[in-house]
């Protein structure tokens, strides 16, 4: 495990971070003329398997680059694990690390780990996912990967296996010169996950459903969107495999410098393949709630509509449990946080468990959807 930074090192690092962000926030970026909506490529290679160069880490070019590998393990035993492996380059600042969040439904207990990888992210294999960060690793080739966590907070040995071929949702460009953009490659549209998790010294066998994607963006840190909302709807484990459906909705509002439009998509996955994809989606907040303990605001209920060539969805996602609240400024020293808050609104991340209740019309058939779901939200405060 990497030793923690000394207090002086943290002080210097925070100073470099704040100084760089102030410089970046006031800099002009080529091609930033406002566009009413992003221009998006069509989805690439739906249900084609794994082109390794798309799931592997990118070589960040230019002043800004960021990417995330995101994994969900949604276990039948009432446990959820969310893992993010990330790399970013903002000017002279580079980071490569990970965090995992584990939630237990029955007790409401939660565990969180985070760490920084020693090697530069560009040294990671471009032909497979083979990432080793101290006591945590994620490795494999499509369709199967292993996640090993051996931290003091909790331990896990899990196998993720894609049961549906991968696909690339395409890239959205936010500026006319196409230098500011975001894309998402879904390498586990739907899959299975199994293994063990160990919390408080107790080892438990777990199995359930999996989801995984890899997003990459070239976007200045001070041009992040003011609101992001994603909902992932998982089928009931008792549902027969040939009747199981997984729904995914994503809506990223753009910074006003890019015209204030939205980068959004939705897809429907059956037991065998992705059966519908669209960017014609709307996630409408219905109820904004202020957490009494933190004062942070979040959206409790959203109305979701999506319309593709062969499907439409209309439904409501409602939060049952707020399982994570993370203010990114809490990682800064108090003095640095005060400086940052003078220049920017703080992004606060939320993770929810809840239910999706709606209707899916697909290929002339109407299916009632009433399933458990996870949701993520980034809401500037």
LORO-890373 format. One record per residue (C-alpha): residue in one letter; x, y, z. Coordinates in nm, 3 decimals, always signed. Example, Ala and Ser with C-alpha at 12.3 -4.5 7.8 and 13.67 -1.06 7.14 Angstrom:
2
+------+---------+---------+---------+
: type :       X :       Y :       Z :
+------+---------+---------+---------+
:    A :  +1.230 :  -0.450 :  +0.780 :
:    S :  +1.367 :  -0.106 :  +0.714 :
+------+---------+---------+---------+
//
This chain:
381
+------+---------+---------+---------+
: type :       X :       Y :       Z :
+------+---------+---------+---------+
:    X :  +0.000 :  +0.000 :  +0.000 :
:    X :  +0.132 :  +0.341 :  -0.088 :
:    X :  +0.239 :  +0.544 :  +0.215 :
:    X :  +0.033 :  +0.859 :  +0.278 :
:    X :  +0.176 :  +1.194 :  +0.175 :
:    X :  +0.346 :  +1.400 :  +0.446 :
:    X :  +0.166 :  +1.713 :  +0.564 :
:    X :  +0.407 :  +1.942 :  +0.374 :
:    X :  +0.361 :  +1.737 :  +0.055 :
:    X :  -0.017 :  +1.766 :  +0.086 :
:    X :  +0.019 :  +2.140 :  +0.138 :
:    X :  +0.235 :  +2.182 :  -0.172 :
:    X :  +0.014 :  +1.952 :  -0.383 :
:    X :  -0.299 :  +2.141 :  -0.283 :
:    X :  -0.133 :  +2.471 :  -0.365 :
:    X :  -0.031 :  +2.348 :  -0.710 :
:    X :  -0.384 :  +2.216 :  -0.766 :
:    X :  -0.557 :  +2.540 :  -0.671 :
:    X :  -0.308 :  +2.754 :  -0.866 :
:    X :  -0.351 :  +2.539 :  -1.175 :
:    X :  -0.729 :  +2.541 :  -1.151 :
:    X :  -0.733 :  +2.920 :  -1.118 :
:    X :  -0.515 :  +2.948 :  -1.428 :
:    X :  -0.724 :  +2.697 :  -1.622 :
:    X :  -1.053 :  +2.858 :  -1.519 :
:    X :  -0.946 :  +3.193 :  -1.660 :
:    X :  -0.786 :  +3.058 :  -1.976 :
:    X :  -0.961 :  +3.053 :  -2.310 :
:    X :  -0.997 :  +2.728 :  -2.498 :
:    X :  -0.997 :  +2.690 :  -2.877 :
:    X :  -1.334 :  +2.630 :  -3.036 :
:    X :  -1.540 :  +2.729 :  -2.734 :
:    X :  -1.798 :  +2.918 :  -2.934 :
:    X :  -2.133 :  +2.819 :  -2.781 :
:    X :  -2.321 :  +2.543 :  -2.963 :
:    X :  -2.686 :  +2.484 :  -2.902 :
:    X :  -2.644 :  +2.109 :  -2.873 :
:    X :  -2.347 :  +1.872 :  -2.891 :
:    X :  -2.282 :  +1.699 :  -3.221 :
:    X :  -2.271 :  +1.324 :  -3.165 :
:    X :  -2.146 :  +1.043 :  -3.382 :
:    X :  -2.383 :  +0.748 :  -3.429 :
:    X :  -2.325 :  +0.446 :  -3.203 :
:    X :  -2.036 :  +0.235 :  -3.326 :
:    X :  -2.031 :  -0.142 :  -3.340 :
:    X :  -2.331 :  -0.241 :  -3.128 :
:    X :  -2.303 :  -0.609 :  -3.024 :
:    X :  -1.964 :  -0.659 :  -3.188 :
:    X :  -1.755 :  -0.782 :  -2.897 :
:    X :  -1.443 :  -0.608 :  -2.772 :
:    X :  -1.214 :  -0.388 :  -2.979 :
:    X :  -0.930 :  -0.369 :  -2.726 :
:    X :  -0.814 :  -0.022 :  -2.828 :
:    X :  -1.146 :  +0.122 :  -2.713 :
:    X :  -1.164 :  -0.037 :  -2.371 :
:    X :  -0.796 :  +0.020 :  -2.296 :
:    X :  -0.658 :  +0.341 :  -2.148 :
:    X :  -0.610 :  +0.635 :  -2.380 :
:    X :  -0.298 :  +0.844 :  -2.423 :
:    X :  -0.418 :  +1.187 :  -2.318 :
:    X :  -0.321 :  +1.460 :  -2.561 :
:    X :  -0.350 :  +1.833 :  -2.509 :
:    X :  -0.408 :  +2.020 :  -2.185 :
:    X :  -0.697 :  +1.812 :  -2.046 :
:    X :  -0.794 :  +1.448 :  -2.043 :
:    X :  -0.992 :  +1.227 :  -1.809 :
:    X :  -1.125 :  +0.874 :  -1.812 :
:    X :  -1.306 :  +0.634 :  -1.583 :
:    X :  -1.370 :  +0.264 :  -1.575 :
:    X :  -1.691 :  +0.214 :  -1.382 :
:    X :  -1.811 :  -0.124 :  -1.246 :
:    X :  -2.129 :  -0.222 :  -1.066 :
:    X :  -2.186 :  -0.547 :  -0.880 :
:    X :  -2.555 :  -0.575 :  -0.791 :
:    X :  -2.571 :  -0.887 :  -0.572 :
:    X :  -2.873 :  -1.108 :  -0.507 :
:    X :  -2.769 :  -1.117 :  -0.138 :
:    X :  -2.859 :  -0.749 :  -0.086 :
:    X :  -2.513 :  -0.599 :  -0.128 :
:    X :  -2.390 :  -0.354 :  -0.390 :
:    X :  -2.035 :  -0.265 :  -0.488 :
:    X :  -1.937 :  +0.030 :  -0.706 :
:    X :  -1.579 :  +0.058 :  -0.831 :
:    X :  -1.419 :  +0.340 :  -1.029 :
:    X :  -1.069 :  +0.332 :  -1.174 :
:    X :  -0.972 :  +0.675 :  -1.302 :
:    X :  -0.695 :  +0.872 :  -1.466 :
:    X :  -0.682 :  +1.242 :  -1.542 :
:    X :  -0.441 :  +1.500 :  -1.679 :
:    X :  -0.517 :  +1.867 :  -1.616 :
:    X :  -0.220 :  +2.074 :  -1.726 :
:    X :  +0.079 :  +1.955 :  -1.520 :
:    X :  -0.138 :  +1.754 :  -1.279 :
:    X :  -0.174 :  +1.380 :  -1.340 :
:    X :  -0.349 :  +1.125 :  -1.122 :
:    X :  -0.420 :  +0.755 :  -1.161 :
:    X :  -0.617 :  +0.580 :  -0.890 :
:    X :  -0.930 :  +0.401 :  -0.778 :
:    X :  -1.206 :  +0.389 :  -0.522 :
:    X :  -1.468 :  +0.133 :  -0.427 :
:    X :  -1.787 :  +0.173 :  -0.231 :
:    X :  -1.973 :  -0.118 :  -0.070 :
:    X :  -2.328 :  -0.098 :  +0.064 :
:    X :  -2.521 :  -0.357 :  +0.268 :
:    X :  -2.898 :  -0.322 :  +0.240 :
:    X :  -3.004 :  -0.506 :  +0.556 :
:    X :  -2.786 :  -0.310 :  +0.800 :
:    X :  -2.727 :  +0.011 :  +0.608 :
:    X :  -2.354 :  -0.024 :  +0.672 :
:    X :  -2.116 :  +0.119 :  +0.416 :
:    X :  -1.745 :  +0.077 :  +0.343 :
:    X :  -1.522 :  +0.300 :  +0.129 :
:    X :  -1.165 :  +0.268 :  +0.003 :
:    X :  -0.949 :  +0.482 :  -0.221 :
:    X :  -0.593 :  +0.468 :  -0.343 :
:    X :  -0.348 :  +0.613 :  -0.592 :
:    X :  -0.159 :  +0.401 :  -0.843 :
:    X :  +0.218 :  +0.445 :  -0.848 :
:    X :  +0.271 :  +0.383 :  -1.219 :
:    X :  +0.172 :  +0.637 :  -1.483 :
:    X :  -0.157 :  +0.553 :  -1.653 :
:    X :  +0.011 :  +0.547 :  -1.994 :
:    X :  +0.206 :  +0.239 :  -1.886 :
:    X :  -0.114 :  +0.039 :  -1.853 :
:    X :  -0.160 :  -0.226 :  -2.123 :
:    X :  -0.339 :  -0.110 :  -2.437 :
:    X :  -0.447 :  -0.463 :  -2.529 :
:    X :  -0.620 :  -0.567 :  -2.209 :
:    X :  -0.731 :  -0.433 :  -1.874 :
:    X :  -0.449 :  -0.522 :  -1.638 :
:    X :  -0.436 :  -0.268 :  -1.359 :
:    X :  -0.252 :  -0.325 :  -1.032 :
:    X :  -0.263 :  -0.053 :  -0.766 :
:    X :  -0.102 :  -0.173 :  -0.446 :
:    X :  -0.343 :  -0.418 :  -0.287 :
:    X :  -0.620 :  -0.367 :  -0.545 :
:    X :  -0.619 :  -0.502 :  -0.899 :
:    X :  -0.851 :  -0.537 :  -1.197 :
:    X :  -0.742 :  -0.753 :  -1.489 :
:    X :  -0.865 :  -0.963 :  -1.778 :
:    X :  -0.981 :  -0.966 :  -2.138 :
:    X :  -1.331 :  -0.970 :  -2.273 :
:    X :  -1.559 :  -1.128 :  -2.167 :
:    X :  -1.414 :  -1.189 :  -1.818 :
:    X :  -1.226 :  -0.982 :  -1.561 :
:    X :  -1.121 :  -1.023 :  -1.198 :
:    X :  -1.140 :  -0.754 :  -0.930 :
:    X :  -0.930 :  -0.814 :  -0.618 :
:    X :  -0.952 :  -0.575 :  -0.322 :
:    X :  -0.734 :  -0.640 :  -0.020 :
:    X :  -0.755 :  -0.319 :  +0.182 :
:    X :  -0.800 :  -0.281 :  +0.556 :
:    X :  -1.153 :  -0.141 :  +0.514 :
:    X :  -1.284 :  -0.447 :  +0.328 :
:    X :  -1.173 :  -0.724 :  +0.096 :
:    X :  -1.325 :  -0.877 :  -0.217 :
:    X :  -1.241 :  -1.135 :  -0.483 :
:    X :  -1.489 :  -1.102 :  -0.768 :
:    X :  -1.522 :  -1.228 :  -1.124 :
:    X :  -1.714 :  -1.013 :  -1.374 :
:    X :  -1.830 :  -1.181 :  -1.694 :
:    X :  -2.009 :  -1.004 :  -1.978 :
:    X :  -2.308 :  -1.198 :  -2.109 :
:    X :  -2.394 :  -0.943 :  -2.380 :
:    X :  -2.149 :  -0.819 :  -2.648 :
:    X :  -1.998 :  -0.477 :  -2.595 :
:    X :  -2.078 :  -0.161 :  -2.786 :
:    X :  -1.956 :  +0.194 :  -2.835 :
:    X :  -2.222 :  +0.461 :  -2.785 :
:    X :  -2.023 :  +0.704 :  -3.002 :
:    X :  -1.852 :  +1.034 :  -2.930 :
:    X :  -2.016 :  +1.371 :  -2.866 :
:    X :  -1.832 :  +1.691 :  -2.961 :
:    X :  -1.905 :  +2.006 :  -2.761 :
:    X :  -1.719 :  +2.258 :  -2.977 :
:    X :  -1.697 :  +2.323 :  -3.353 :
:    X :  -1.329 :  +2.229 :  -3.365 :
:    X :  -1.420 :  +1.888 :  -3.209 :
:    X :  -1.143 :  +1.918 :  -2.948 :
:    X :  -1.380 :  +1.914 :  -2.651 :
:    X :  -1.561 :  +1.582 :  -2.641 :
:    X :  -1.680 :  +1.281 :  -2.441 :
:    X :  -1.738 :  +0.920 :  -2.534 :
:    X :  -1.848 :  +0.603 :  -2.357 :
:    X :  -1.762 :  +0.242 :  -2.435 :
:    X :  -1.985 :  -0.013 :  -2.259 :
:    X :  -1.781 :  -0.330 :  -2.216 :
:    X :  -2.035 :  -0.499 :  -1.985 :
:    X :  -2.384 :  -0.391 :  -2.101 :
:    X :  -2.513 :  -0.678 :  -1.889 :
:    X :  -2.327 :  -0.953 :  -1.712 :
:    X :  -2.281 :  -1.174 :  -1.408 :
:    X :  -2.055 :  -1.124 :  -1.109 :
:    X :  -1.966 :  -1.372 :  -0.836 :
:    X :  -1.709 :  -1.433 :  -0.563 :
:    X :  -1.661 :  -1.327 :  -0.201 :
:    X :  -1.667 :  -1.006 :  -0.002 :
:    X :  -1.521 :  -0.973 :  +0.347 :
:    X :  -1.643 :  -0.703 :  +0.584 :
:    X :  -1.567 :  -0.680 :  +0.955 :
:    X :  -1.390 :  -1.015 :  +0.929 :
:    X :  -1.695 :  -1.194 :  +0.789 :
:    X :  -1.655 :  -1.371 :  +0.454 :
:    X :  -1.966 :  -1.398 :  +0.239 :
:    X :  -2.026 :  -1.562 :  -0.096 :
:    X :  -2.205 :  -1.329 :  -0.336 :
:    X :  -2.341 :  -1.347 :  -0.688 :
:    X :  -2.555 :  -1.124 :  -0.902 :
:    X :  -2.563 :  -0.886 :  -1.194 :
:    X :  -2.291 :  -0.668 :  -1.339 :
:    X :  -2.250 :  -0.356 :  -1.547 :
:    X :  -1.932 :  -0.185 :  -1.671 :
:    X :  -1.834 :  +0.105 :  -1.893 :
:    X :  -1.530 :  +0.312 :  -1.983 :
:    X :  -1.573 :  +0.684 :  -2.049 :
:    X :  -1.312 :  +0.924 :  -2.183 :
:    X :  -1.337 :  +1.300 :  -2.210 :
:    X :  -1.125 :  +1.594 :  -2.312 :
:    X :  -1.281 :  +1.865 :  -2.099 :
:    X :  -1.130 :  +2.139 :  -1.879 :
:    X :  -1.200 :  +2.082 :  -1.508 :
:    X :  -1.368 :  +2.421 :  -1.477 :
:    X :  -1.604 :  +2.341 :  -1.767 :
:    X :  -1.771 :  +2.044 :  -1.604 :
:    X :  -2.149 :  +2.033 :  -1.647 :
:    X :  -2.373 :  +2.161 :  -1.365 :
:    X :  -2.590 :  +1.849 :  -1.350 :
:    X :  -2.542 :  +1.483 :  -1.431 :
:    X :  -2.794 :  +1.207 :  -1.370 :
:    X :  -2.776 :  +0.838 :  -1.457 :
:    X :  -3.018 :  +0.555 :  -1.377 :
:    X :  -2.942 :  +0.185 :  -1.423 :
:    X :  -3.236 :  -0.051 :  -1.391 :
:    X :  -3.158 :  -0.412 :  -1.299 :
:    X :  -3.402 :  -0.702 :  -1.349 :
:    X :  -3.531 :  -0.907 :  -1.058 :
:    X :  -3.304 :  -1.211 :  -1.010 :
:    X :  -3.611 :  -1.437 :  -1.002 :
:    X :  -3.711 :  -1.331 :  -1.355 :
:    X :  -3.631 :  -1.601 :  -1.615 :
:    X :  -3.319 :  -1.515 :  -1.813 :
:    X :  -3.502 :  -1.487 :  -2.144 :
:    X :  -3.734 :  -1.226 :  -1.991 :
:    X :  -3.473 :  -1.014 :  -1.813 :
:    X :  -3.427 :  -0.655 :  -1.927 :
:    X :  -3.167 :  -0.400 :  -1.822 :
:    X :  -3.232 :  -0.029 :  -1.886 :
:    X :  -2.972 :  +0.246 :  -1.879 :
:    X :  -3.033 :  +0.624 :  -1.887 :
:    X :  -2.770 :  +0.900 :  -1.884 :
:    X :  -2.806 :  +1.280 :  -1.906 :
:    X :  -2.510 :  +1.518 :  -1.873 :
:    X :  -2.597 :  +1.888 :  -1.884 :
:    X :  -2.324 :  +2.092 :  -2.051 :
:    X :  -2.144 :  +2.396 :  -1.918 :
:    X :  -2.282 :  +2.728 :  -2.043 :
:    X :  -1.956 :  +2.780 :  -2.235 :
:    X :  -2.075 :  +2.498 :  -2.461 :
:    X :  -2.425 :  +2.630 :  -2.510 :
:    X :  -2.595 :  +2.460 :  -2.216 :
:    X :  -2.721 :  +2.159 :  -2.413 :
:    X :  -2.694 :  +1.800 :  -2.295 :
:    X :  -2.498 :  +1.485 :  -2.376 :
:    X :  -2.747 :  +1.202 :  -2.324 :
:    X :  -2.827 :  +0.847 :  -2.422 :
:    X :  -3.037 :  +0.546 :  -2.327 :
:    X :  -3.026 :  +0.178 :  -2.415 :
:    X :  -3.219 :  -0.142 :  -2.346 :
:    X :  -3.045 :  -0.478 :  -2.306 :
:    X :  -3.200 :  -0.823 :  -2.324 :
:    X :  -3.050 :  -1.152 :  -2.212 :
:    X :  -2.852 :  -1.178 :  -2.537 :
:    X :  -2.787 :  -0.833 :  -2.684 :
:    X :  -2.840 :  -0.459 :  -2.685 :
:    X :  -3.183 :  -0.429 :  -2.846 :
:    X :  -3.233 :  -0.054 :  -2.851 :
:    X :  -3.031 :  +0.268 :  -2.831 :
:    X :  -3.124 :  +0.637 :  -2.852 :
:    X :  -3.006 :  +0.987 :  -2.768 :
:    X :  -3.365 :  +1.109 :  -2.765 :
:    X :  -3.405 :  +1.107 :  -2.388 :
:    X :  -3.527 :  +1.343 :  -2.120 :
:    X :  -3.467 :  +1.318 :  -1.744 :
:    X :  -3.688 :  +1.572 :  -1.569 :
:    X :  -3.632 :  +1.639 :  -1.196 :
:    X :  -3.961 :  +1.633 :  -1.004 :
:    X :  -3.850 :  +1.682 :  -0.645 :
:    X :  -3.536 :  +1.855 :  -0.517 :
:    X :  -3.461 :  +1.773 :  -0.154 :
:    X :  -3.215 :  +1.937 :  +0.085 :
:    X :  -3.031 :  +1.698 :  +0.314 :
:    X :  -3.079 :  +1.834 :  +0.670 :
:    X :  -2.739 :  +1.715 :  +0.794 :
:    X :  -2.517 :  +1.843 :  +0.514 :
:    X :  -2.733 :  +2.110 :  +0.350 :
:    X :  -2.660 :  +1.957 :  +0.009 :
:    X :  -2.942 :  +1.941 :  -0.241 :
:    X :  -3.026 :  +1.639 :  -0.451 :
:    X :  -3.307 :  +1.514 :  -0.674 :
:    X :  -3.534 :  +1.255 :  -0.514 :
:    X :  -3.757 :  +1.170 :  -0.808 :
:    X :  -3.713 :  +1.202 :  -1.183 :
:    X :  -3.943 :  +1.143 :  -1.476 :
:    X :  -3.772 :  +0.960 :  -1.760 :
:    X :  -3.879 :  +0.943 :  -2.123 :
:    X :  -3.678 :  +0.788 :  -2.405 :
:    X :  -3.768 :  +0.719 :  -2.765 :
:    X :  -3.565 :  +0.507 :  -3.007 :
:    X :  -3.632 :  +0.356 :  -3.347 :
:    X :  -3.777 :  +0.038 :  -3.197 :
:    X :  -3.866 :  +0.133 :  -2.839 :
:    X :  -4.008 :  +0.396 :  -2.607 :
:    X :  -3.980 :  +0.419 :  -2.230 :
:    X :  -4.188 :  +0.624 :  -1.990 :
:    X :  -4.131 :  +0.592 :  -1.620 :
:    X :  -4.039 :  +0.731 :  -1.280 :
:    X :  -3.730 :  +0.669 :  -1.071 :
:    X :  -3.775 :  +0.732 :  -0.698 :
:    X :  -3.498 :  +0.726 :  -0.437 :
:    X :  -3.536 :  +0.481 :  -0.146 :
:    X :  -3.193 :  +0.528 :  +0.007 :
:    X :  -2.908 :  +0.776 :  -0.029 :
:    X :  -2.606 :  +0.550 :  +0.008 :
:    X :  -2.325 :  +0.795 :  -0.070 :
:    X :  -2.266 :  +1.171 :  -0.058 :
:    X :  -1.924 :  +1.293 :  -0.164 :
:    X :  -1.820 :  +1.660 :  -0.177 :
:    X :  -1.504 :  +1.668 :  -0.385 :
:    X :  -1.380 :  +1.977 :  -0.198 :
:    X :  -1.359 :  +1.771 :  +0.122 :
:    X :  -1.036 :  +1.626 :  -0.014 :
:    X :  -0.877 :  +1.972 :  -0.008 :
:    X :  -0.716 :  +2.125 :  +0.301 :
:    X :  -0.944 :  +2.381 :  +0.472 :
:    X :  -0.747 :  +2.679 :  +0.338 :
:    X :  -0.750 :  +2.542 :  -0.019 :
:    X :  -1.121 :  +2.468 :  +0.003 :
:    X :  -1.194 :  +2.829 :  +0.095 :
:    X :  -1.002 :  +2.949 :  -0.211 :
:    X :  -1.172 :  +2.699 :  -0.441 :
:    X :  -1.520 :  +2.794 :  -0.316 :
:    X :  -1.455 :  +3.158 :  -0.408 :
:    X :  -1.402 :  +3.066 :  -0.772 :
:    X :  -1.638 :  +2.774 :  -0.841 :
:    X :  -1.947 :  +2.600 :  -0.720 :
:    X :  -1.854 :  +2.271 :  -0.560 :
:    X :  -1.951 :  +1.947 :  -0.735 :
:    X :  -2.120 :  +1.704 :  -0.497 :
:    X :  -2.166 :  +1.340 :  -0.599 :
:    X :  -2.455 :  +1.125 :  -0.482 :
:    X :  -2.534 :  +0.758 :  -0.520 :
:    X :  -2.884 :  +0.620 :  -0.467 :
:    X :  -3.078 :  +0.298 :  -0.448 :
:    X :  -3.441 :  +0.309 :  -0.554 :
:    X :  -3.708 :  +0.177 :  -0.786 :
:    X :  -3.798 :  +0.240 :  -1.147 :
:    X :  -4.167 :  +0.210 :  -1.232 :
:    X :  -4.268 :  +0.251 :  -1.595 :
:    X :  -4.368 :  +0.110 :  -1.930 :
:    X :  -4.143 :  -0.013 :  -2.210 :
:    X :  -4.288 :  -0.048 :  -2.559 :
:    X :  -4.047 :  -0.241 :  -2.779 :
:    X :  -4.100 :  -0.394 :  -3.121 :
:    X :  -4.477 :  -0.368 :  -3.077 :
:    X :  -4.481 :  -0.532 :  -2.734 :
:    X :  -4.566 :  -0.355 :  -2.408 :
:    X :  -4.371 :  -0.455 :  -2.098 :
:    X :  -4.440 :  -0.325 :  -1.749 :
:    X :  -4.113 :  -0.243 :  -1.570 :
:    X :  -4.108 :  -0.233 :  -1.191 :
:    X :  -3.751 :  -0.303 :  -1.091 :
:    X :  -3.476 :  -0.201 :  -0.851 :
:    X :  -3.233 :  +0.056 :  -0.978 :
:    X :  -2.917 :  +0.246 :  -0.888 :
:    X :  -2.862 :  +0.609 :  -0.967 :
:    X :  -2.573 :  +0.853 :  -0.968 :
:    X :  -2.592 :  +1.229 :  -0.962 :
:    X :  -2.341 :  +1.512 :  -0.980 :
:    X :  -2.507 :  +1.834 :  -0.871 :
:    X :  -2.311 :  +2.159 :  -0.829 :
:    X :  -2.405 :  +2.328 :  -0.502 :
+------+---------+---------+---------+
//
